[in-house]
Amino acid sequence: MTQLNLDLLRRLSEIDGVPGREEHARDLVRTEIEGLVDELREDALGNLIALKRGTAPEGERLRVMLSAHLDEIGFMVKFIDDQGYLRLQNLGGFDTRNLFARNVKVWTNGGELPGILTPGGRPVHIASAEDRKKVPELREFFVDLGLGAEEVRRRVRVGDSVTLDQAFREVGDLATGKAMDDRASVFVQIEALRALQDTPPRHDVYAVFSTQEEVGLRGAVVAAYSVEPDLGVALDVTLAVDTPGVGPDEAVSKAGEGVGIKLFDGSMISTRFLVDEMIALAEANGIPYQLEVLPLGGTDAGAIQRSRGGVPSVTLSLPTRYIHTVVESVHKKDLQATLDLLVAYLKH
């Protein structure tokens, strides 16, 4: 069992990086893993690819590709109106019910600007009954920078990224904050590389910190093509809808009951022999696990599996409550179980 470094998880959660602008998160990861791996490179799409060489003779070593994505859901400025309000293009999927009155950061060439994200329309004091029932569309949201239109145009340009602003905190047994999708898995991947220092893997491990997952698994597509793996293991979050208002048949997974071993999602059906190996390892090592079927969504394993002539692939999923909000919550026991199973697999 590896001790959880929650300060690293905090820093990963709070740092910013929307699809296509992952450089802050990538730089943090680079700092953490330099010295833990034998090779480290960045490709044309901004994927950070780390190689930890195995101990087996060169002709006998397989290439095992891990992938956890750096990007978080966010926005891009698409228009500045006559009053200086910013209109947005989403980068990833949002439920607009979770976007009311949010603090945001706008990332400009001159640095970050604090802003307020909210939909247009009447406040509750003067809203009609019909107004109060309405769920606004994303096109109705704007960012208020508290500056005049001329100053906004001087400092902001179309294409600047916008991220949600939220501090990490611990709530009981939960670690809660923005971008746990997928920085919690990035955390697991970093800590797995650290755990391999004492007992190196038998096979070559390519740990990919991928880009642009939230807009179509794009980074993993090119990373898998260049790595040419024999096996693929994605690390990502999954739904833990073990909360009021949802039946147990729709929960997908439950927080605190162990790592999710994915069977199916919208991007892939996991390779069965890898599923069976993960189950056997979990049971042999006393690692709590649950089997996961996710009706929609996908992970980097969907890209890895379809690379070149096909790659046997599976996803280890971290059960997460309130996905795609600023209070994404992972259970510490599930973090531990995911890390333990990944390390056991790589050493096995």
N, C-alpha and C positions, 0 to 999 in steps of 0.2 A: 504494500500500500504506500502510495506517494502522498506526502503532505500537500494539501492544497494551498497555493500561494494566492490568496484572495486579493492582495494588493495588485498583482499583475492583472487579474481579472478586472479589477476596477479600472485600471489604466486603459485596458483594451476596450472596455465598455464606453468609457467617456471620450475616447479619441474619435475623431471624425473621419469619414471616408465614404462618400457615395459612389455608386458605379462610375468608373472612369476617372475618379479622383481619390484613389485609395492611398496616396503617397504618405500621409501621416501615419496611418495604421501600418503600412508596409515598413516604414522607417523604424517604428517601435519594435516590430517583430524582428527585423534585421538585427537590431541592437541586442535583443534577447537571445538569438540563436547563433550569432557569430561565436565561434569557438566550440560549438556543440556538434558541428557538421564538418564534413570533409570538403564539400564544394557548395558554393552559394552563388546563384545568378538570377538576374531579372530578365524576363523576355519582353518582346515587343508590346504585349498587352498589359505589362506591369505585374504579371505573376512573379512571385518570389519562389524559386525552386531550390530546395536544399537537398543535398545528397548525403546520407549516412551510409558508408560502405559496409557490406556484410563481411563476415569472417570466413565464409565458405570459399573454396577455390573458385577462381574467376569463371571458369566454364560451367560451374554448378549453381551460380547465384541467379536467383530470379530478381526481377525488378518489381517492387511493390510500391505503387503510387498511392499516397495519402493526399487528400485534398480537403481543406477547410477554407471558406471564402472570407476575404477581407472586407468586402463592401457591405454597407448597410443601406436600407431603404432611405430615400431622401428626395430631394427636388433639384431642379435646375431653373434658374430665372429665364422665362421666355418672353416677358414683356414688362415694360415700365410705363405706367399710365401717366396722364397729364398731372395728377396729384402726387406722383412719386411712389405710388403703391406698386409692389412687385406682384406679378402673376406668374404661376409656376407650372412647370412640366414635372409630373411625378417620375421618379426613377425607382420602380418597384411598386408593389401593391399596397394600397392603404384602404382601411375602412374609415371613411370621413367622420364617422361618429366619434372617433378617437382623436380628432385634430382640432377641436375647439380650443381657442385661447391657449396656444402653446408658445413657449419661448423657443426661438430658433436662432441660428447663426448663419449669416450670409458671408461666404468666403470670396473676398475680392482680391485683386492684385495688390491692394494696399493693406491687406489684413482682414480680420473678421469684424463684422458688424453685428451687434445684437438687434434682434427684431422680434415682432409679435405676429404670429400666424393666427388668423381667424377668418370665418366666412363673412361675406357681406350680408346685410340685412338688419332688421330692427332688434335691439336688445329686448330682453324679456318684459321690461316694464311697459313697452308700447307695442309688443308683438300681439298679433291676433292668435286665436286658438289654432287656426290653420298654420300660421307661421311656426308655432311651437312644435307642431308635429312633423315638420318638414326636415328631411335629412339632406343637407346641401351636397351638391356635386363638387368635385375638386376644382372645377373651373370657377367656382364662386369664392374660393379662398384667396386671400391676399396677404402679403407681408407688409407691416407698418414698421418703418425704420425710425420714425420720429424725426425725420429730416424733411426739408423742403424739396420739391421736385427737382430743382436745379442741382442741389447738392447730391441728391440720390443719383442723378444721371452722371454727375462727375465721378462718383465713387463706385458705382455698380454698372455692370454691363451684362447683356444677355449672355447666358451660358455659365454665369457664376453659380456655384453650388450652394445649396441651402440644406442645413442639417438641423434636426431636432436637438434641443438642449436639455439634458437631464443628468442629474448626479446619480451615481451608483450608490446603493446602500444594501445592508443586510436586513431582512425582515424575517425574524425567526430562523428557520432552516433554509430560507430562500436567499439567493443572491439576485438582486433586482436592479434593472437599469435599461437603458436603450441599447440597441445593437447586440444583445445577447445572441441574436441571429445575425452573424454566426461567430461573433467574437468569443463566445463561450467555447465553441469548438476549436477556434484558433488557439485559445488558452490550453485546451487538452492536447492539441498537436505539439505545441511548444514544450509542455511538460513531459510528453512522451519522449521527445528528443532528449530532454534532460535525463530522463530515467534510463536511456540507453547508454549513458556514459559508463556506467559500471559493468553492464553486460551488453556488449554490442550485438546487433541482430546478425543472424546467419545470412540473410539475404540483403541486397541493396534496398534501402528505403529512400524513396524520393518523396519528401514532404513538400507539397505544393500549397502555398498560401495564395489562393486564386482571386481573380478580379471579375467584376461584372456578372456575378452569379445571379443577382436579383433581376437582371434584365435578359436572362436567357442562357445561363451556364456558359457564358462566352469564354471566360478565361480558362476554364477547365478543358474546353474543346481543344484549344491550341496547345495547352500544357500536355495533355495526354498524347497529342500527335507527336510532340517532340520527345517526350520521355519514353514512349513506346513500352508501357508497362506490361507485365505478365499478369498482374493482379491489381485491382483497384479497390480502395476503401475510402469512401467519402465520410466526412464528419460534419454533421449538421444537426439542427434542432428539429423537433417535431411537435405537433400539438399535444398538450396535456390539458384537455378540456374536462378535468375532474372537478368542476366548479358548478355552483347552482345554475339550474336552467337548461342543462344538457343531460340526456340520458347516458347510461354507462356504455351503450352500444356505439355511441358517437364520440366517446372520450379520446380515442386513438391510443393514448398512453396516460399514465398517472404519475404525477410528481412524487418522488421518493421511493418508487418501486423498482428502480434500476435502469440501466442502459437499454435503449430500444434497439433491437436488431430488426432492421427493415426487411419486410417481405415484398412490399408493393408501394409505389406511389405513381403520380402522373407521368413520371419520366422514365421509369424502369420497373422491371421485376428482378429482384436480387437473384444472383446466381446461387442455386440451391446448395452446392457443396460448400460454399463460403458461409452461408447461413448455418448449415449443420456444424461446421467447424467452430463458428463463434458460439453456438449453443453449447457444444461439448466443452469448450474452454471455460466458458462461464460456469458451467456446472462443476467442472473439475476443480476450479479455483474458488468456489463459493462466492462468485460475483453475481449480485442480483441483476436480472434481465427481464425484459418483456418483449414480446413479438409485436411488431408494428405494421399496420396496414393503413396507409394515408390515401384517402380518395383522390385528392388533387395535390398540386405542388410537385416539386422535384428537387434533386440535389445534384452535386457535381458527379456523383456516380452514374447518373443518366448520360452524361457526356463521355465519361471514361469508358463505359460499357460499349458505346457505339464507335469508339475510335478505331481507325484503320480496319483490321479484320475482326474486331470485337475483342473485348477484354472481360474476363470474369470479374464481377464487381458486386459490392455490397455497401450499405450505409450503416454506420453506427450513429444512432439518433439520441439526442439529448432531450428528454421531455421538458417542454417549456410552456408555462402558462402565459396567456395574454400576448401571443405572438403578433408582431407588426404593430406594437405600441411602444411607448417609452417606458413601460414597466414590465418588460419581458422578464420572466422569473424562472430561474432554474434551482432545483433542489441540490444542496451540497452532496447528499448521498448519491445522486445521479451523476454529478460531475465526477465523483470518486469512482463510481462503477464504470463509467465510460473510459476514464483514464486507465483503470486497472485492466479492463478487457483489451483495450488497444495495445498496451504494453505487453500483456500476456501473449497476444497474437504475434506481435513483432518478434518477441523472443522465441516463441514456439516455431 
